[in-house]
């Protein structure tokens, strides 16, 4: 007669809970067209700033020419030089100050709900925002190929983003687990 089988051994249950690690930060990178629309809004704002600056500049240049301080032949070149200088200064300050602010975005980027961060999702400094905007000159010199890179790169980075170590992300954070945004809605 065979021996009866022994009952299975009891399984010890641990009272220690193990939790899965927190998901890594995975931002939703802003796409090319969102960035393009934000750029169009921002360039319009910069031109409005420039128009107000030029409205003060033209009478000053005319006054210098009328008083004989500058010759008549230098009136137009001086106005063009100062206008270009003011445009570049306005463009740089507008973008660098806004992107390094607490909002991390220009008005166009805010409208499109995107913002500029470093590679770890932290705000950028004024120096890094300045370097990023200086890098846009290289994107211009490549016949805008540097800008179009944002449509094809894995993190949607343009040339100036690569150079400055920045990314442009959607402002509404996406949950890495569900993919939905984490913003509570009130009815």
LUMMAR-915677 format. One record per residue: residue in three letters; x, y, z of N, C-alpha, C, O, CB in turn. Coordinates in steps of 0.02 Angstrom, whole numbers, padded with zeros to 5 digits, always signed. Glycine has a CB too. Example, Ala and Ser with C-alpha at 12.3 -4.5 7.8 and 13.67 -1.06 7.14 Angstrom:
! residues 2
ALA+00660-00284+00390+00615-00225+00390+00660-00165+00390+00712-00166+00423+00565-00224+00452SER+00642-00112+00354+00684-00053+00357+00645+00002+00394+00670+00057+00402+00704-00030+00286
! end
This chain:
! residues 187
UNK+00041-00058+00000+00000+00000+00000+00044+00062+00000+00091+00069+00040-00048-00001+00060UNK+00028+00108-00046+00070+00168-00051+00056+00214+00007+00001+00217+00035+00059+00205-00117UNK+00106+00250+00024+00100+00299+00078+00058+00359+00054+00063+00378-00005+00169+00323+00102UNK+00019+00388+00098-00019+00447+00076+00028+00506+00064+00079+00513+00096-00073+00466+00129UNK+00007+00547+00015+00048+00605-00002+00043+00656+00054-00008+00665+00086+00026+00637-00069UNK+00099+00688+00064+00101+00740+00115+00066+00802+00089+00070+00818+00029+00175+00757+00135UNK+00031+00837+00134-00002+00899+00111+00051+00950+00091+00107+00949+00115-00048+00928+00166UNK+00033+00995+00047+00082+01045+00025+00104+01088+00083+00065+01101+00130+00052+01090-00031UNK+00166+01109+00080+00194+01150+00134+00161+01219+00132+00147+01246+00079+00271+01157+00126UNK+00149+01247+00192+00119+01314+00193+00167+01365+00163+00228+01361+00170+00099+01333+00265UNK+00138+01414+00129+00176+01467+00097+00178+01526+00144+00126+01549+00169+00146+01488+00028UNK+00238+01550+00157+00245+01608+00201+00226+01671+00162+00249+01681+00106+00318+01614+00229UNK+00184+01712+00192+00163+01774+00161+00200+01831+00195+00199+01838+00256+00086+01785+00166UNK+00233+01870+00155+00272+01926+00182+00227+01985+00193+00182+01999+00153+00331+01945+00134UNK+00238+02020+00247+00198+02080+00260+00229+02142+00229+00200+02196+00234+00190+02090+00336UNK+00287+02135+00197+00320+02192+00166+00292+02201+00095+00291+02154+00056+00398+02182+00163UNK+00268+02262+00080+00241+02276+00014+00297+02300-00031+00337+02343-00012+00184+02328+00018UNK+00298+02274-00090+00346+02299-00139+00308+02340-00190+00256+02318-00215+00386+02240-00174UNK+00334+02398-00204+00301+02442-00253+00346+02448-00314+00407+02446-00309+00286+02512-00224UNK+00315+02456-00370+00354+02466-00431+00385+02535-00429+00356+02582-00400+00310+02456-00495UNK+00443+02543-00459+00475+02609-00458+00434+02660-00496+00395+02642-00541+00546+02604-00487UNK+00442+02723-00478+00406+02777-00512+00427+02780-00584+00486+02771-00600+00418+02845-00477UNK+00380+02792-00629+00398+02795-00700+00445+02855-00712+00441+02905-00678+00335+02801-00744UNK+00489+02848-00762+00536+02901-00778+00499+02960-00809+00445+02953-00836+00591+02875-00825UNK+00531+03019-00803+00504+03080-00834+00506+03072-00910+00560+03065-00938+00543+03143-00811UNK+00450+03072-00941+00446+03066-01014+00403+03122-01041+00342+03116-01045+00416+02996-01034UNK+00434+03178-01059+00395+03235-01082+00364+03224-01150+00389+03183-01190+00439+03297-01083UNK+00312+03260-01163+00281+03260-01229+00313+03318-01267+00298+03376-01253+00202+03266-01226UNK+00355+03303-01315+00391+03355-01352+00343+03391-01398+00299+03361-01429+00449+03325-01392UNK+00352+03457-01403+00309+03498-01445+00327+03486-01519+00386+03485-01537+00317+03574-01427UNK+00277+03477-01559+00287+03463-01629+00306+03525-01670+00302+03581-01646+00225+03432-01658UNK+00326+03511-01731+00350+03564-01776+00298+03618-01787+00314+03678-01783+00370+03535-01842UNK+00235+03600-01800+00185+03649-01818+00164+03692-01758+00150+03751-01767+00124+03615-01846UNK+00163+03664-01699+00149+03705-01639+00204+03757-01631+00190+03815-01615+00145+03660-01576UNK+00265+03736-01641+00322+03782-01636+00319+03835-01691+00335+03893-01678+00388+03744-01639UNK+00300+03815-01751+00296+03863-01807+00242+03916-01793+00254+03975-01805+00280+03826-01873UNK+00184+03896-01768+00132+03945-01752+00153+03991-01696+00140+04051-01698+00067+03909-01733UNK+00187+03964-01647+00212+04006-01592+00262+04057-01619+00262+04115-01597+00245+03962-01537UNK+00305+04036-01665+00354+04081-01695+00319+04138-01732+00340+04195-01727+00401+04042-01743UNK+00267+04121-01769+00231+04174-01807+00201+04226-01760+00203+04285-01774+00176+04142-01850UNK+00172+04203-01705+00144+04250-01656+00200+04293-01626+00194+04354-01621+00107+04211-01600UNK+00255+04260-01608+00310+04296-01577+00343+04347-01624+00360+04402-01603+00363+04247-01552UNK+00350+04329-01687+00382+04376-01733+00336+04436-01744+00360+04492-01753+00397+04341-01801UNK+00270+04425-01742+00223+04481-01746+00231+04528-01686+00228+04589-01694+00151+04456-01750UNK+00239+04499-01627+00248+04539-01566+00314+04578-01570+00316+04637-01552+00247+04494-01503UNK+00367+04546-01593+00431+04580-01599+00426+04638-01649+00454+04691-01638+00487+04531-01621UNK+00390+04628-01704+00382+04683-01753+00340+04740-01724+00352+04798-01739+00348+04656-01817UNK+00291+04724-01682+00254+04778-01648+00300+04817-01601+00297+04879-01599+00194+04749-01609UNK+00343+04783-01564+00392+04816-01522+00439+04860-01564+00454+04917-01547+00433+04764-01481UNK+00461+04831-01620+00506+04867-01664+00473+04929-01693+00505+04982-01699+00530+04822-01720UNK+00409+04924-01711+00374+04982-01740+00372+05039-01690+00380+05097-01708+00303+04963-01761UNK+00362+05023-01626+00360+05077-01576+00430+05106-01566+00437+05166-01555+00333+05050-01509UNK+00482+05064-01570+00550+05089-01563+00569+05132-01623+00601+05185-01615+00600+05031-01556UNK+00551+05111-01683+00567+05148-01744+00530+05214-01746+00555+05264-01772+00551+05106-01806UNK+00470+05215-01718+00432+05278-01717+00469+05331-01676+00459+05391-01686+00361+05268-01689UNK+00510+05309-01629+00553+05355-01590+00619+05367-01626+00649+05421-01619+00565+05328-01520UNK+00642+05318-01663+00707+05322-01696+00707+05370-01755+00754+05410-01763+00728+05254-01719UNK+00655+05368-01796+00653+05409-01857+00659+05484-01841+00699+05518-01873+00589+05396-01896UNK+00621+05510-01794+00629+05582-01779+00699+05598-01752+00725+05653-01765+00577+05604-01728UNK+00729+05552-01715+00796+05565-01688+00847+05568-01745+00890+05612-01744+00816+05510-01638UNK+00843+05523-01794+00889+05524-01851+00877+05586-01893+00924+05618-01916+00881+05460-01894UNK+00813+05604-01903+00797+05665-01941+00825+05727-01906+00851+05772-01939+00721+05672-01950UNK+00819+05728-01841+00845+05786-01803+00921+05791-01810+00947+05846-01817+00825+05780-01728UNK+00955+05734-01808+01028+05735-01817+01046+05759-01887+01094+05797-01895+01057+05665-01806UNK+01009+05738-01938+01024+05759-02007+01007+05832-02016+01045+05869-02049+00984+05716-02056UNK+00951+05855-01989+00931+05925-01996+00979+05973-01961+00989+06029-01983+00860+05935-01969UNK+01008+05951-01906+01054+05994-01868+01124+05994-01898+01166+06033-01877+01057+05973-01796UNK+01136+05951-01947+01202+05948-01978+01250+05902-01941+01309+05898-01960+01231+06017-01982UNK+01229+05869-01889+01272+05823-01851+01294+05765-01896+01351+05743-01892+01236+05797-01788UNK+01248+05740-01937+01266+05690-01987+01247+05717-02055+01200+05756-02061+01230+05621-01973UNK+01283+05696-02106+01268+05721-02173+01205+05686-02199+01186+05632-02176+01327+05709-02221UNK+01175+05718-02248+01112+05692-02277+01122+05622-02307+01076+05581-02306+01085+05740-02330UNK+01181+05609-02334+01193+05544-02366+01197+05487-02316+01190+05429-02336+01258+05547-02406UNK+01207+05501-02252+01210+05449-02201+01143+05439-02165+01137+05395-02123+01263+05465-02151UNK+01094+05480-02182+01029+05475-02148+00998+05406-02158+00982+05372-02108+00980+05529-02174UNK+00991+05384-02219+00959+05319-02233+01001+05260-02207+00974+05216-02173+00947+05310-02309UNK+01067+05258-02222+01106+05201-02195+01106+05198-02119+01104+05143-02090+01177+05205-02219UNK+01108+05255-02085+01106+05256-02012+01040+05229-01987+01037+05190-01940+01119+05326-01985UNK+00985+05251-02019+00919+05226-02000+00913+05151-02009+00885+05117-01967+00865+05262-02040UNK+00939+05125-02065+00937+05053-02078+00979+05014-02028+00958+04962-02002+00962+05037-02150UNK+01039+05040-02013+01082+05007-01965+01049+05006-01896+01047+04953-01864+01150+05043-01960UNK+01023+05063-01874+00992+05065-01808+00929+05023-01805+00915+04991-01754+00975+05137-01789UNK+00891+05021-01860+00830+04979-01863+00847+04906-01857+00814+04869-01821+00792+04992-01927UNK+00900+04884-01893+00922+04814-01889+00947+04797-01819+00931+04745-01792+00977+04800-01941UNK+00987+04843-01791+01013+04833-01724+00955+04827-01673+00956+04783-01631+01060+04892-01704UNK+00906+04871-01679+00849+04869-01633+00809+04805-01642+00784+04776-01593+00804+04929-01643UNK+00801+04782-01704+00765+04719-01715+00800+04661-01681+00769+04623-01644+00758+04705-01791UNK+00866+04655-01692+00903+04600-01662+00903+04604-01586+00895+04553-01552+00975+04599-01688UNK+00911+04664-01560+00909+04673-01487+00840+04655-01459+00835+04621-01408+00927+04745-01469UNK+00787+04679-01491+00719+04664-01468+00704+04590-01472+00676+04561-01425+00668+04703-01510UNK+00723+04558-01527+00711+04487-01537+00747+04446-01482+00716+04403-01451+00735+04464-01606UNK+00810+04461-01471+00850+04425-01421+00821+04435-01351+00809+04386-01316+00922+04448-01423UNK+00809+04498-01331+00785+04510-01263+00716+04480-01252+00703+04451-01199+00784+04585-01249UNK+00671+04488-01300+00604+04461-01294+00607+04385-01281+00578+04360-01234+00562+04476-01357UNK+00644+04350-01325+00647+04277-01318+00686+04254-01257+00662+04212-01219+00678+04247-01381UNK+00745+04282-01246+00787+04259-01190+00754+04274-01123+00755+04232-01078+00856+04292-01193UNK+00725+04333-01115+00693+04351-01051+00631+04309-01039+00619+04285-00983+00675+04425-01050UNK+00590+04299-01090+00528+04261-01082+00542+04187-01070+00510+04155-01028+00483+04270-01143UNK+00590+04158-01108+00603+04086-01101+00640+04070-01037+00637+04012-01014+00643+04062-01161UNK+00674+04118-01007+00709+04105-00943+00667+04128-00884+00689+04124-00827+00777+04140-00942UNK+00606+04152-00897+00562+04174-00843+00528+04113-00811+00538+04056-00832+00509+04223-00870UNK+00488+04126-00761+00452+04072-00727+00404+04035-00774+00393+03975-00766+00412+04100-00667UNK+00377+04070-00824+00332+04038-00872+00367+03996-00924+00336+03954-00956+00291+04090-00906UNK+00433+04006-00933+00474+03968-00979+00451+03972-01051+00465+03927-01091+00476+03896-00958UNK+00415+04025-01069+00388+04028-01136+00375+04101-01157+00360+04144-01116+00324+03988-01141UNK+00382+04112-01222+00361+04176-01250+00285+04178-01253+00252+04128-01237+00393+04187-01321UNK+00257+04234-01272+00184+04238-01277+00157+04190-01329+00104+04159-01319+00162+04309-01293UNK+00192+04182-01385+00170+04134-01436+00173+04063-01411+00127+04023-01424+00214+04141-01498UNK+00225+04046-01374+00230+03979-01346+00176+03967-01294+00147+03913-01289+00300+03967-01316UNK+00162+04018-01254+00108+04011-01204+00041+03999-01238+00001+03957-01216+00104+04073-01160UNK+00029+04035-01293-00033+04027-01330-00039+03955-01357-00093+03927-01358-00036+04077-01388UNK+00017+03927-01378+00018+03858-01404+00028+03806-01350+00031+03746-01364+00072+03851-01457UNK+00034+03829-01287+00043+03785-01229+00106+03742-01234+00104+03681-01223-00018+03741-01220UNK+00161+03775-01251+00225+03741-01252+00275+03784-01214+00264+03844-01203+00249+03729-01325UNK+00330+03753-01192+00381+03790-01154+00450+03761-01167+00456+03705-01191+00364+03788-01078UNK+00501+03800-01150+00570+03780-01161+00599+03755-01095+00592+03787-01044+00613+03839-01189UNK+00632+03697-01097+00665+03669-01038+00734+03644-01057+00751+03640-01116+00622+03611-01007UNK+00774+03627-01007+00836+03592-01021+00819+03519-01033+00760+03500-01033+00889+03601-00963UNK+00869+03477-01042+00857+03407-01059+00824+03367-01003+00796+03313-01016+00922+03375-01079UNK+00827+03392-00941+00797+03357-00884+00730+03388-00864+00701+03368-00814+00843+03359-00825UNK+00704+03435-00904+00640+03465-00889+00642+03525-00843+00590+03551-00822+00596+03414-00858UNK+00702+03549-00827+00710+03607-00783+00708+03672-00824+00723+03671-00884+00776+03603-00743UNK+00690+03728-00791+00692+03793-00826+00762+03810-00850+00812+03788-00821+00665+03849-00780UNK+00766+03848-00903+00831+03868-00930+00851+03936-00900+00808+03977-00883+00829+03872-01007UNK+00916+03947-00896+00942+04011-00871+00940+04063-00927+00929+04046-00986+01015+04003-00844UNK+00950+04126-00909+00952+04179-00960+01010+04166-01008+01003+04178-01068+00960+04248-00926UNK+01066+04143-00983+01124+04129-01025+01108+04073-01075+01125+04079-01134+01185+04110-00982UNK+01076+04020-01053+01059+03965-01098+01006+03986-01148+01009+03968-01207+01035+03904-01057UNK+00957+04025-01125+00906+04051-01172+00939+04097-01224+00919+04097-01282+00850+04088-01134UNK+00988+04136-01203+01024+04179-01250+01063+04138-01300+01063+04153-01360+01072+04227-01211UNK+01097+04085-01277+01135+04042-01322+01088+04007-01371+01104+03999-01430+01175+03989-01282UNK+01030+03987-01347+00981+03955-01390+00959+04002-01446+00953+03982-01504+00919+03932-01350UNK+00947+04065-01428+00925+04113-01478+00981+04135-01524+00969+04152-01582+00894+04173-01445UNK+01043+04136-01500+01100+04149-01543+01108+04092-01594+01126+04104-01651+01165+04157-01501UNK+01094+04031-01572+01096+03974-01617+01046+03978-01674+01055+03945-01725+01085+03911-01578UNK+00993+04017-01665+00944+04025-01719+00975+04058-01780+00950+04050-01836+00884+04065-01694UNK+01028+04097-01769+01063+04126-01827+01092+04072-01871+01090+04077-01933+01119+04175-01803UNK+01118+04019-01841+01143+03963-01881+01087+03927-01918+01096+03905-01975+01180+03913-01836UNK+01030+03922-01885+00973+03892-01919+00951+03934-01979+00931+03908-02030+00913+03883-01871UNK+00957+04000-01972+00942+04045-02028+00993+04036-02084+00975+04035-02143+00941+04118-02005UNK+01057+04030-02066+01110+04025-02116+01108+03960-02155+01137+03955-02209+01177+04032-02082UNK+01074+03909-02128+01068+03845-02163+01004+03843-02206+00977+03790-02220+01067+03786-02113UNK+00979+03902-02224+00917+03907-02263+00859+03872-02227+00819+03838-02259+00927+03877-02333UNK+00857+03881-02163+00804+03858-02118+00804+03782-02107+00759+03755-02076+00738+03879-02145UNK+00855+03748-02133+00859+03676-02120+00864+03663-02045+00836+03614-02020+00920+03645-02158UNK+00900+03707-02010+00907+03699-01937+00840+03701-01902+00830+03667-01851+00951+03753-01910UNK+00792+03741-01928+00725+03743-01899+00685+03680-01917+00649+03653-01875+00687+03807-01922UNK+00691+03658-01979+00654+03600-02002+00676+03535-01968+00640+03486-01970+00660+03593-02077UNK+00735+03536-01938+00759+03477-01901+00709+03458-01846+00704+03399-01829+00828+03490-01870UNK+00672+03506-01820+00624+03493-01767+00568+03446-01790+00536+03413-01749+00593+03558-01741UNK+00557+03443-01854+00505+03399-01880+00527+03326-01887+00486+03282-01896+00482+03423-01947UNK+00593+03314-01882+00618+03247-01896+00660+03217-01840+00674+03157-01841+00658+03248-01957UNK+00681+03257-01792+00724+03231-01739+00681+03196-01685+00623+03214-01676+00767+03287-01707UNK+00710+03147-01650+00670+03108-01601+00639+03151-01546+00583+03137-01524+00714+03055-01569UNK+00675+03202-01523+00649+03245-01470+00620+03310-01498+00608+03357-01460+00703+03261-01419UNK+00610+03312-01563+00582+03370-01596+00627+03432-01586+00602+03488-01578+00511+03384-01571UNK+00693+03422-01585+00740+03476-01574+00762+03507-01640+00777+03472-01688+00800+03452-01536UNK+00763+03574-01642+00793+03610-01697+00868+03616-01683+00891+03598-01629+00760+03681-01707UNK+00906+03641-01731+00978+03647-01724+00997+03688-01662+01042+03669-01624+01008+03679-01786UNK+00962+03744-01651+00978+03786-01594+00961+03752-01527+00993+03767-01476+00940+03853-01599UNK+00913+03706-01527+00898+03668-01466+00955+03619-01451+00976+03612-01394+00832+03629-01475UNK+00981+03585-01503+01038+03540-01494+01097+03578-01466+01130+03556-01418+01057+03506-01561UNK+01112+03636-01495+01171+03674-01475+01166+03698-01403+01216+03700-01367+01180+03734-01521UNK+01106+03717-01381+01097+03744-01313+01078+03690-01262+01074+03706-01202+01045+03798-01314UNK+01066+03629-01283+01045+03576-01237+00976+03588-01210+00963+03579-01150+01094+03572-01179UNK+00930+03606-01255+00860+03621-01235+00812+03578-01275+00828+03550-01327+00844+03696-01247UNK+00751+03574-01249+00695+03544-01285+00635+03589-01274+00631+03627-01226+00681+03470-01260UNK+00588+03584-01321+00524+03620-01314+00471+03567-01302+00463+03520-01342+00508+03664-01378UNK+00436+03574-01246+00388+03523-01226+00318+03553-01220+00310+03614-01213+00409+03490-01159UNK+00268+03510-01222+00200+03532-01210+00193+03551-01136+00220+03516-01092+00148+03477-01229UNK+00158+03605-01122+00151+03628-01053+00107+03584-01011+00117+03579-00951+00124+03697-01052UNK+00057+03551-01041+00014+03506-01003+00052+03441-00994+00063+03405-01042-00054+03494-01039UNK+00073+03426-00932+00112+03365-00922+00071+03303-00937+00012+03299-00920+00138+03362-00850UNK+00102+03256-00969+00070+03192-00986+00091+03140-00935+00150+03136-00917+00087+03170-01058UNK+00044+03101-00913+00060+03046-00867+00098+02993-00905+00075+02971-00958-00004+03016-00835UNK+00158+02972-00880+00195+02921-00916+00159+02854-00917+00175+02811-00959+00263+02913-00885UNK+00112+02843-00872+00077+02779-00869+00016+02778-00914+00008+02733-00955+00056+02764-00797UNK-00027+02828-00907-00090+02827-00943-00089+02869-01007-00129+02857-01052-00145+02851-00900UNK-00042+02917-01011-00040+02960-01069-00088+03018-01064-00089+03061-01108-00054+02920-01130UNK-00129+03021-01012-00176+03076-01005-00144+03132-00965-00096+03121-00928-00242+03053-00971UNK-00170+03193-00974-00139+03248-00935-00163+03244-00863-00217+03218-00848-00156+03317-00966UNK-00122+03272-00819-00134+03266-00747-00169+03327-00719-00167+03337-00658-00068+03256-00711UNK-00200+03366-00759-00232+03427-00736-00304+03411-00717-00342+03385-00757-00229+03482-00790UNK-00322+03428-00655-00391+03416-00632-00437+03468-00664-00418+03526-00671-00395+03420-00554UNK-00495+03446-00682-00543+03492-00713-00601+03504-00664-00625+03458-00631-00570+03464-00780UNK-00622+03566-00660-00678+03585-00618-00738+03600-00662-00731+03631-00715-00661+03647-00573UNK-00796+03578-00643-00857+03591-00682-00895+03648-00652-00948+03666-00678-00901+03530-00686
! end
